[in-house]
Each structure stands twice: as C-alpha cells, then as structure tokens.
Amino acid sequence: MLINQQNLPLVAMEFMNEVHFEDVALLNELYELILEYEKTPNKDNRYKINAKYMQWCNHTILHFKGEEEEMLKKGFPVYMIHKEEHENALKSMNEVFEKWQNDEKIEYLKEYVCEFTPKWLVNHIQTMDTVTAFFLKTGQSLCSMG
C-alpha cells in the first residue's frame, strides 16, 4: 500500500473526503501495477498501468470539476487560485503520462506516483481543500477568523 487512507487529513465537507478516499484507492492500485511492471516489464503489465493511469486522470478531472462547481456556486473568493492549482496538477499528470508513453521508463512514472503525488495530495488537502471546505460549509474564511 502506498497511502493509508486513515492517514489522510479530513476536511469539513464529506463529499471532498469521499473523493480523496477514491483518489487514494486508485493511487494504491496504480502503485501495485507499477511494482508488478518492475518485476515483469511486458506489454500486458504496461497496458494495465496505462488503463489505471487513465482511470486516475479521468477521476481527477471529475474530482476537480466537482470542487470547482461548488466553489463557484458559493462564491469562494479565491476560486481562481484553487482552480489554477488544479490546472497545474492536471498538466503535470498529462506530462508524466506522455513521457512514460514516449520513453517507457518506469522510474520517472514511479517517482511521480509514489513520491511526488502523495506529498502533493496531502499538502493540497491540508491547505487549499481545508480552507475551501470550511468556506463551503460555513460561508466564512479561515483567514478571517481570529
């Protein structure tokens, strides 16, 4: 297991926590496929990685879209900052996948999935998503509390 769901930070909106748990499940499945490919680097295992990676990408697109729709509905004041972080994350996901398709070197993909992404996800939840979820739930900014 790459990420233990129980170690994931929780936010004030349950729909966000649920989608984060789904992210973790997909990342854990992708991690297992990467390990399998390292043992047996064949076309079948490569196909399985590609399929799971695309499933994760599609899930992430919907994940971000759902959050962004809620932010717009509630008039979240720093919507564009949060949306920009989502756009940067999707850009990175696409660039990594493209590199994997072109050079077939598992090391770069593994580093992205196993090192970069878990850190990014936890940081994003602890910062952007925590503030966003609090605002969505209460209509208040954590920054204005005090």
Backbone as CSV, one residue per row, in Angstrom:
resi,resn,N_x,N_y,N_z,CA_x,CA_y,CA_z,C_x,C_y,C_z
1,MET,0.845,-1.179,0.000,0.000,0.000,0.000,0.893,1.246,0.000
2,LEU,0.547,2.163,-0.853,1.296,3.408,-0.964,0.829,4.420,0.071
3,ILE,-0.476,4.619,0.155,-1.057,5.608,1.069,-2.128,4.921,1.907
4,ASN,-2.043,5.093,3.222,-3.079,4.589,4.112,-4.173,5.650,4.208
5,GLN,-5.361,5.294,3.809,-6.497,6.214,3.819,-6.700,6.845,5.199
6,GLN,-6.407,6.087,6.244,-6.615,6.591,7.604,-5.641,7.711,7.971
7,ASN,-4.553,7.851,7.201,-3.586,8.920,7.459,-3.884,10.188,6.673
8,LEU,-4.932,10.157,5.878,-5.285,11.314,5.065,-5.981,12.367,5.925
9,PRO,-5.603,13.636,5.769,-6.310,14.684,6.513,-7.764,14.774,6.038
10,LEU,-8.661,15.082,6.956,-10.079,15.240,6.624,-10.423,16.725,6.575
11,VAL,-11.428,17.058,5.750,-11.896,18.437,5.627,-13.357,18.507,6.048
12,ALA,-13.901,19.705,6.090,-15.246,19.935,6.634,-16.385,19.490,5.712
13,MET,-16.075,19.126,4.464,-17.121,18.687,3.532,-16.922,17.208,3.206
14,GLU,-17.934,16.405,3.511,-17.819,14.956,3.344,-17.606,14.538,1.889
15,PHE,-18.235,15.250,0.941,-18.057,14.864,-0.469,-16.595,14.981,-0.876
16,MET,-15.873,15.921,-0.289,-14.451,16.076,-0.595,-13.647,14.938,0.020
17,ASN,-13.964,14.562,1.243,-13.269,13.434,1.873,-13.480,12.149,1.071
18,GLU,-14.707,11.931,0.635,-15.008,10.714,-0.134,-14.195,10.646,-1.424
19,VAL,-14.106,11.752,-2.133,-13.368,11.755,-3.387,-11.870,11.586,-3.128
20,HIS,-11.382,12.095,-2.005,-9.976,11.886,-1.644,-9.712,10.411,-1.359
21,PHE,-10.653,9.746,-0.714,-10.503,8.308,-0.457,-10.470,7.533,-1.778
22,GLU,-11.290,7.954,-2.731,-11.274,7.316,-4.051,-9.924,7.538,-4.735
23,ASP,-9.374,8.761,-4.601,-8.046,9.055,-5.157,-7.007,8.090,-4.597
24,VAL,-7.034,7.922,-3.302,-6.062,7.066,-2.628,-6.201,5.618,-3.110
25,ALA,-7.421,5.146,-3.256,-7.623,3.773,-3.741,-7.026,3.603,-5.135
26,LEU,-7.255,4.566,-6.015,-6.695,4.491,-7.366,-5.172,4.556,-7.349
27,LEU,-4.619,5.436,-6.525,-3.156,5.534,-6.422,-2.554,4.241,-5.889
28,ASN,-3.207,3.640,-4.908,-2.710,2.369,-4.367,-2.744,1.270,-5.421
29,GLU,-3.796,1.245,-6.224,-3.888,0.250,-7.305,-2.806,0.504,-8.353
30,LEU,-2.594,1.767,-8.690,-1.560,2.112,-9.664,-0.178,1.737,-9.146
31,TYR,0.053,1.977,-7.879,1.323,1.616,-7.242,1.589,0.109,-7.373
32,GLU,0.588,-0.697,-7.097,0.739,-2.157,-7.204,1.067,-2.569,-8.636
33,LEU,0.440,-1.923,-9.600,0.704,-2.224,-11.010,2.122,-1.822,-11.409
34,ILE,2.600,-0.720,-10.863,3.980,-0.294,-11.125,4.961,-1.323,-10.574
35,LEU,4.715,-1.800,-9.361,5.582,-2.827,-8.764,5.570,-4.098,-9.607
36,GLU,4.407,-4.463,-10.094,4.283,-5.660,-10.936,5.052,-5.472,-12.248
37,TYR,4.944,-4.275,-12.814,5.669,-3.993,-14.062,7.180,-4.055,-13.844
38,GLU,7.632,-3.580,-12.699,9.075,-3.649,-12.408,9.559,-5.093,-12.371
39,LYS,8.732,-6.000,-11.853,9.091,-7.422,-11.813,8.998,-8.048,-13.192
40,THR,7.939,-7.679,-13.925,7.683,-8.268,-15.233,7.306,-7.164,-16.219
41,PRO,8.322,-6.533,-16.834,8.043,-5.415,-17.742,7.605,-5.887,-19.132
42,ASN,6.336,-6.250,-19.232,5.825,-6.708,-20.521,4.653,-5.833,-20.975
43,LYS,4.161,-6.104,-22.191,3.096,-5.289,-22.776,1.809,-5.353,-21.959
44,ASP,1.484,-6.517,-21.422,0.266,-6.672,-20.641,0.312,-5.796,-19.388
45,ASN,1.432,-5.820,-18.683,1.558,-5.005,-17.472,1.614,-3.514,-17.804
46,ARG,2.209,-3.194,-18.935,2.228,-1.802,-19.389,0.807,-1.329,-19.691
47,TYR,0.041,-2.174,-20.358,-1.354,-1.845,-20.665,-2.148,-1.608,-19.372
48,LYS,-1.942,-2.462,-18.372,-2.658,-2.313,-17.096,-2.328,-0.980,-16.428
49,ILE,-1.044,-0.589,-16.477,-0.648,0.711,-15.917,-1.348,1.835,-16.682
50,ASN,-1.302,1.758,-18.002,-1.916,2.806,-18.821,-3.409,2.947,-18.520
51,ALA,-4.101,1.821,-18.430,-5.542,1.847,-18.161,-5.828,2.453,-16.786
52,LYS,-5.060,2.051,-15.784,-5.284,2.572,-14.425,-4.916,4.046,-14.350
53,TYR,-3.842,4.428,-15.017,-3.431,5.841,-15.015,-4.529,6.698,-15.651
54,MET,-5.092,6.231,-16.753,-6.164,6.981,-17.404,-7.405,7.043,-16.521
55,GLN,-7.689,5.960,-15.824,-8.821,5.961,-14.884,-8.579,7.003,-13.794
56,TRP,-7.348,7.059,-13.283,-6.987,8.034,-12.254,-7.095,9.459,-12.813
57,CYS,-6.610,9.685,-14.015,-6.710,11.015,-14.648,-8.171,11.442,-14.793
58,ASN,-8.991,10.555,-15.313,-10.409,10.880,-15.501,-11.097,11.152,-14.166
59,HIS,-10.761,10.366,-13.168,-11.316,10.592,-11.832,-10.874,11.951,-11.295
60,THR,-9.618,12.294,-11.511,-9.086,13.564,-11.016,-9.758,14.746,-11.707
61,ILE,-10.007,14.620,-12.995,-10.714,15.684,-13.724,-12.095,15.914,-13.094
62,LEU,-12.820,14.831,-12.850,-14.148,14.945,-12.230,-14.060,15.459,-10.796
63,HIS,-13.046,15.014,-10.067,-12.793,15.466,-8.698,-12.659,16.984,-8.685
64,PHE,-11.768,17.497,-9.521,-11.518,18.936,-9.553,-12.748,19.702,-10.035
65,LYS,-13.418,19.172,-11.039,-14.611,19.823,-11.577,-15.685,19.952,-10.494
66,GLY,-15.867,18.890,-9.713,-16.862,18.920,-8.636,-16.552,19.987,-7.595
67,GLU,-15.296,20.071,-7.193,-14.898,21.102,-6.231,-15.092,22.497,-6.824
68,GLU,-14.679,22.657,-8.062,-14.761,23.970,-8.701,-16.214,24.425,-8.864
69,GLU,-17.099,23.516,-9.195,-18.522,23.867,-9.302,-19.069,24.342,-7.959
70,GLU,-18.702,23.662,-6.890,-19.158,24.069,-5.558,-18.580,25.434,-5.169
71,MET,-17.301,25.649,-5.487,-16.685,26.949,-5.178,-17.408,28.075,-5.916
72,LEU,-17.733,27.853,-7.182,-18.442,28.880,-7.962,-19.840,29.139,-7.403
73,LYS,-20.551,28.051,-7.063,-21.909,28.191,-6.516,-21.923,29.039,-5.254
74,LYS,-20.910,28.834,-4.405,-20.869,29.517,-3.101,-20.101,30.840,-3.148
75,GLY,-19.535,31.176,-4.298,-18.794,32.432,-4.414,-17.496,32.441,-3.625
76,PHE,-16.768,31.339,-3.698,-15.492,31.230,-2.973,-14.533,32.314,-3.469
77,PRO,-14.054,33.183,-2.567,-13.282,34.357,-3.000,-11.950,34.053,-3.704
78,VAL,-11.310,32.955,-3.388,-10.016,32.654,-4.018,-10.140,31.444,-4.956
79,TYR,-11.283,31.385,-5.613,-11.569,30.320,-6.560,-10.448,30.149,-7.585
80,MET,-10.005,31.254,-8.185,-9.021,31.170,-9.266,-7.692,30.579,-8.792
81,ILE,-7.305,30.856,-7.568,-6.050,30.303,-7.036,-6.165,28.785,-6.905
82,HIS,-7.289,28.330,-6.366,-7.509,26.894,-6.196,-7.614,26.218,-7.566
83,LYS,-8.364,26.826,-8.481,-8.528,26.278,-9.827,-7.177,26.197,-10.538
84,GLU,-6.339,27.197,-10.375,-5.024,27.193,-11.011,-4.173,26.030,-10.501
85,GLU,-4.270,25.745,-9.215,-3.522,24.597,-8.681,-4.030,23.294,-9.302
86,HIS,-5.340,23.200,-9.470,-5.906,22.028,-10.142,-5.370,21.921,-11.570
87,GLU,-5.371,23.025,-12.291,-4.890,23.021,-13.674,-3.429,22.602,-13.757
88,ASN,-2.612,23.089,-12.833,-1.197,22.705,-12.800,-1.029,21.220,-12.521
89,ALA,-1.853,20.685,-11.619,-1.781,19.256,-11.290,-2.156,18.409,-12.508
90,LEU,-3.206,18.797,-13.212,-3.620,18.049,-14.404,-2.559,18.131,-15.500
91,LYS,-1.945,19.285,-15.640,-0.875,19.452,-16.623,0.281,18.500,-16.310
92,SER,0.666,18.423,-15.040,1.741,17.516,-14.623,1.368,16.063,-14.892
93,MET,0.139,15.699,-14.564,-0.310,14.324,-14.807,-0.181,13.968,-16.277
94,ASN,-0.597,14.881,-17.141,-0.525,14.635,-18.588,0.918,14.563,-19.075
95,GLU,1.771,15.453,-18.580,3.177,15.460,-18.991,3.882,14.171,-18.580
96,VAL,3.606,13.710,-17.379,4.225,12.471,-16.887,3.763,11.288,-17.728
97,PHE,2.474,11.235,-18.019,1.951,10.128,-18.816,2.549,10.142,-20.224
98,GLU,2.652,11.320,-20.800,3.240,11.447,-22.138,4.692,10.974,-22.146
99,LYS,5.436,11.354,-21.122,6.842,10.928,-21.014,6.914,9.401,-20.905
100,TRP,6.066,8.823,-20.088,6.003,7.362,-19.929,5.674,6.695,-21.266
101,GLN,4.751,7.274,-22.026,4.393,6.700,-23.324,5.566,6.758,-24.301
102,ASN,6.349,7.826,-24.222,7.449,8.024,-25.167,8.700,7.232,-24.827
103,ASP,9.069,7.170,-23.543,10.356,6.526,-23.219,10.224,5.168,-22.534
104,GLU,9.021,4.828,-22.066,8.747,3.536,-21.423,9.645,3.257,-20.211
105,LYS,10.152,4.305,-19.589,10.980,4.130,-18.384,10.095,4.296,-17.154
106,ILE,10.022,3.225,-16.383,9.115,3.186,-15.241,9.584,4.075,-14.087
107,GLU,10.861,4.375,-14.020,11.408,5.120,-12.875,10.747,6.489,-12.703
108,TYR,10.594,7.205,-13.794,10.007,8.548,-13.729,8.537,8.480,-13.303
109,LEU,7.807,7.558,-13.894,6.404,7.372,-13.535,6.276,6.966,-12.069
110,LYS,7.134,6.063,-11.644,7.098,5.597,-10.250,7.393,6.741,-9.288
111,GLU,8.378,7.553,-9.611,8.704,8.688,-8.742,7.522,9.646,-8.632
112,TYR,6.872,9.910,-9.754,5.723,10.811,-9.754,4.574,10.242,-8.923
113,VAL,4.246,8.988,-9.137,3.120,8.360,-8.447,3.426,8.112,-6.971
114,CYS,4.643,7.675,-6.670,4.972,7.211,-5.319,5.590,8.280,-4.425
115,GLU,6.250,9.256,-5.004,6.919,10.286,-4.203,6.186,11.632,-4.287
116,PHE,6.067,12.138,-5.498,5.506,13.473,-5.681,4.021,13.538,-5.321
117,THR,3.221,12.650,-5.894,1.771,12.746,-5.756,1.272,12.607,-4.319
118,PRO,1.737,11.643,-3.524,1.245,11.583,-2.144,1.535,12.863,-1.349
119,LYS,2.733,13.411,-1.535,3.072,14.660,-0.838,2.189,15.802,-1.318
120,TRP,2.011,15.887,-2.645,1.175,16.951,-3.207,-0.259,16.823,-2.695
121,LEU,-0.800,15.614,-2.714,-2.184,15.400,-2.300,-2.402,15.815,-0.850
122,VAL,-1.542,15.370,0.042,-1.686,15.725,1.460,-1.550,17.234,1.642
123,ASN,-0.565,17.836,0.995,-0.383,19.284,1.105,-1.602,20.034,0.557
124,HIS,-2.123,19.583,-0.573,-3.286,20.237,-1.174,-4.505,20.130,-0.247
125,ILE,-4.685,18.971,0.353,-5.807,18.790,1.281,-5.631,19.685,2.502
126,GLN,-4.416,19.708,3.059,-4.166,20.480,4.282,-4.259,21.989,4.058
127,THR,-4.048,22.432,2.841,-4.060,23.871,2.569,-5.329,24.250,1.795
128,MET,-5.297,24.103,0.504,-6.397,24.541,-0.369,-7.744,23.929,0.021
129,ASP,-7.773,22.607,0.166,-9.057,21.948,0.405,-9.606,22.224,1.799
130,THR,-8.745,22.365,2.777,-9.214,22.674,4.130,-9.896,24.035,4.162
131,VAL,-9.259,25.021,3.565,-9.817,26.373,3.517,-11.107,26.385,2.698
132,THR,-11.079,25.710,1.559,-12.246,25.663,0.678,-13.426,24.982,1.360
133,ALA,-13.185,23.825,1.963,-14.267,23.075,2.613,-14.879,23.874,3.760
134,PHE,-14.046,24.554,4.534,-14.554,25.372,5.641,-15.466,26.473,5.096
135,PHE,-15.027,27.110,4.016,-15.846,28.159,3.411,-17.156,27.588,2.865
136,LEU,-17.075,26.455,2.175,-18.285,25.845,1.616,-19.283,25.486,2.717
137,LYS,-18.771,25.053,3.842,-19.654,24.644,4.955,-20.211,25.831,5.729
138,THR,-19.382,26.858,5.958,-19.765,27.932,6.864,-19.985,29.286,6.185
139,GLY,-19.471,29.433,4.975,-19.528,30.740,4.322,-18.486,31.707,4.847
140,GLN,-17.593,31.199,5.688,-16.543,32.045,6.277,-15.177,31.582,5.828
141,SER,-14.251,32.525,5.837,-12.868,32.209,5.524,-12.103,31.916,6.797
142,LEU,-11.292,30.875,6.779,-10.423,30.593,7.926,-9.462,31.749,8.175
143,CYS,-9.118,32.451,7.126,-8.159,33.555,7.237,-8.748,34.735,7.992
144,SER,-10.071,34.862,8.015,-10.672,36.000,8.697,-11.083,35.683,10.135
145,MET,-10.829,34.464,10.568,-11.176,34.068,11.939,-10.093,34.554,12.888
146,GLY,-10.449,34.871,14.088,-9.366,35.233,14.977,-9.748,35.953,16.177
